[in-house]
């Protein structure tokens, strides 16, 4: 089951059991939606560990990373990935992809706590985050 929930400033991407034949397409569609997000957000990604992408799906995911890198880095302020077997090595791999604060953990509650440290900055507005506010 793949689902993308928009919880305001937090986008939650779920790729969890029960797995279905359409999960790969749904996952790639969810990535497309995330890549189009035009306002600040934090990403919580929950993976069950059993869903797999085909070779074509892996390629599509890699192309998504490349195509959305600038947009994603501009708007995503933090990422928390929760998945079985999470390791610091996994976190290091993702940190090479993205510069924003990121954690990889086995525990969803821990992932949510991590994001909670970063989400208040989203609600504070650009001037309080150190960003430039647009003026007319």
VEXSE-581772 format. One record per residue (C-alpha): z, y, x. Coordinates in Angstrom, 2 decimals. Each point is the difference from the previous one (the first is absolute). Example, Ala and Ser with C-alpha at 12.3 -4.5 7.8 and 13.67 -1.06 7.14 Angstrom:
residues 2
+---------+---------+---------+
:      c3 :      c2 :      c1 :
+---------+---------+---------+
:    7.80 :   -4.50 :   12.30 :
:   -0.66 :    3.44 :    1.37 :
+---------+---------+---------+
end
This chain:
residues 136
+---------+---------+---------+
:      c3 :      c2 :      c1 :
+---------+---------+---------+
:    0.00 :    0.00 :    0.00 :
:   -1.01 :    3.37 :    1.35 :
:    1.23 :    3.22 :   -1.56 :
:    0.16 :    3.62 :    1.08 :
:    2.73 :    2.07 :   -1.63 :
:    0.12 :    3.78 :    0.27 :
:    3.67 :    0.94 :   -0.08 :
:   -0.62 :    3.70 :    0.58 :
:    0.35 :    0.50 :    3.72 :
:    0.24 :   -3.73 :    0.76 :
:   -2.98 :   -2.29 :   -0.38 :
:    1.03 :   -3.64 :   -0.23 :
:   -2.62 :   -2.59 :    0.87 :
:    0.93 :   -3.56 :   -0.97 :
:   -1.86 :   -3.09 :    1.24 :
:    2.33 :   -2.71 :   -1.25 :
:    0.04 :   -3.42 :   -1.68 :
:   -1.34 :   -1.26 :   -2.21 :
:   -3.24 :    0.35 :    1.95 :
:   -3.27 :    0.18 :   -1.93 :
:   -3.67 :   -0.25 :    0.87 :
:   -0.52 :    3.72 :   -0.67 :
:    2.81 :    1.12 :    2.34 :
:   -2.28 :    0.84 :    2.90 :
:   -2.17 :    2.30 :   -2.12 :
:    3.07 :    1.56 :   -1.62 :
:    1.58 :    0.58 :    3.43 :
:   -3.11 :    1.68 :    1.37 :
:   -0.25 :    2.13 :   -3.16 :
:    3.65 :    1.04 :    0.47 :
:   -0.73 :    1.00 :    3.60 :
:   -2.88 :    2.13 :   -1.24 :
:    2.33 :    1.80 :   -2.44 :
:    2.58 :    0.55 :    2.73 :
:   -2.67 :    1.36 :    2.34 :
:   -1.07 :    2.54 :   -2.62 :
:    3.52 :    1.35 :   -0.57 :
:   -0.26 :    3.74 :    0.50 :
:    3.68 :    0.91 :    0.04 :
:    2.98 :   -1.05 :    2.11 :
:    1.46 :   -3.44 :   -0.61 :
:    2.00 :   -2.80 :    1.56 :
:   -1.32 :   -3.56 :   -0.12 :
:    2.08 :   -3.06 :   -0.78 :
:   -2.01 :   -3.19 :    0.52 :
:    1.50 :   -3.27 :   -1.20 :
:   -1.67 :   -3.19 :    1.20 :
:    1.02 :   -3.51 :   -0.98 :
:   -1.42 :   -1.59 :    3.12 :
:   -2.30 :   -2.43 :   -1.79 :
:   -2.94 :    2.17 :   -0.98 :
:   -2.87 :   -0.10 :    2.43 :
:   -3.22 :    1.95 :    0.35 :
:   -3.34 :   -1.63 :    0.65 :
:   -1.94 :    0.97 :    3.11 :
:   -1.97 :    2.47 :   -2.15 :
:    3.28 :    1.35 :   -1.41 :
:    1.43 :    0.47 :    3.51 :
:   -3.15 :    1.90 :    0.96 :
:    0.20 :    2.18 :   -3.12 :
:    3.65 :    0.75 :    0.77 :
:   -0.87 :    0.98 :    3.59 :
:   -2.77 :    2.27 :   -1.26 :
:    2.49 :    1.58 :   -2.43 :
:    2.41 :    0.72 :    2.87 :
:   -2.78 :    1.68 :    1.92 :
:   -1.50 :    1.93 :   -2.94 :
:    3.29 :    1.34 :   -1.34 :
:    1.91 :    0.59 :    3.23 :
:   -0.11 :    3.82 :   -0.08 :
:    0.72 :    0.29 :   -3.73 :
:    2.76 :   -2.61 :    0.19 :
:    1.67 :    1.65 :    3.00 :
:   -0.20 :    3.41 :   -1.69 :
:    1.78 :   -1.12 :   -3.18 :
:    2.15 :   -3.05 :    0.76 :
:    3.40 :    1.06 :    1.37 :
:    1.55 :   -3.47 :    0.44 :
:   -0.80 :   -3.68 :   -0.42 :
:    2.34 :   -2.89 :   -0.68 :
:   -1.37 :   -3.53 :    0.00 :
:    2.10 :   -2.87 :   -1.33 :
:   -1.17 :   -3.53 :    0.64 :
:    1.41 :   -3.40 :    0.91 :
:    0.15 :   -0.57 :    3.75 :
:   -0.16 :    3.70 :    0.83 :
:    0.46 :    0.72 :    3.69 :
:    0.24 :    3.02 :    2.26 :
:   -3.29 :   -1.12 :    1.52 :
:   -1.66 :    0.45 :   -3.41 :
:    1.50 :    3.48 :   -0.22 :
:   -1.36 :    0.87 :    3.45 :
:   -3.48 :   -1.10 :   -1.07 :
:    0.09 :    2.26 :   -3.06 :
:    1.47 :    2.89 :    2.02 :
:   -3.10 :   -0.13 :    2.19 :
:   -2.08 :    0.56 :   -3.14 :
:    2.03 :    2.83 :   -1.52 :
:    2.18 :    2.79 :    1.39 :
:    2.31 :    0.47 :   -3.00 :
:    3.48 :   -1.59 :   -0.14 :
:   -0.38 :   -3.70 :   -0.73 :
:    2.18 :   -3.04 :   -0.40 :
:   -0.71 :   -3.68 :   -0.52 :
:    2.78 :   -2.08 :   -1.49 :
:    0.61 :   -3.15 :   -2.00 :
:    2.17 :    1.85 :   -2.49 :
:   -1.39 :    2.20 :   -2.79 :
:    3.31 :    1.86 :   -0.38 :
:   -0.03 :    0.85 :    3.71 :
:   -3.59 :    1.21 :   -0.31 :
:    0.95 :    2.23 :   -2.93 :
:    2.97 :    1.42 :    1.96 :
:   -2.36 :    0.85 :    2.85 :
:   -2.34 :    1.86 :   -2.35 :
:    2.91 :    1.80 :   -1.65 :
:    0.64 :    1.67 :    3.36 :
:   -3.52 :    1.47 :   -0.10 :
:   -0.69 :    0.61 :   -3.68 :
:    2.36 :    3.02 :   -0.44 :
:   -2.24 :    1.90 :    2.42 :
:   -2.87 :   -0.49 :   -2.42 :
:    1.92 :    1.64 :   -2.81 :
:    1.04 :    2.93 :    2.18 :
:   -3.50 :    1.50 :    0.18 :
:   -2.25 :    0.66 :    3.00 :
:    1.99 :    2.92 :    1.40 :
:    3.11 :   -2.19 :    0.36 :
:   -1.95 :   -2.85 :    1.62 :
:   -1.31 :    2.25 :    2.74 :
:   -3.50 :    0.06 :   -1.46 :
:   -2.00 :    3.10 :   -0.70 :
:   -0.09 :    1.18 :   -3.56 :
:   -3.38 :    1.07 :   -1.29 :
:   -0.28 :    3.60 :   -1.00 :
:   -2.62 :    1.50 :   -2.28 :
+---------+---------+---------+
end
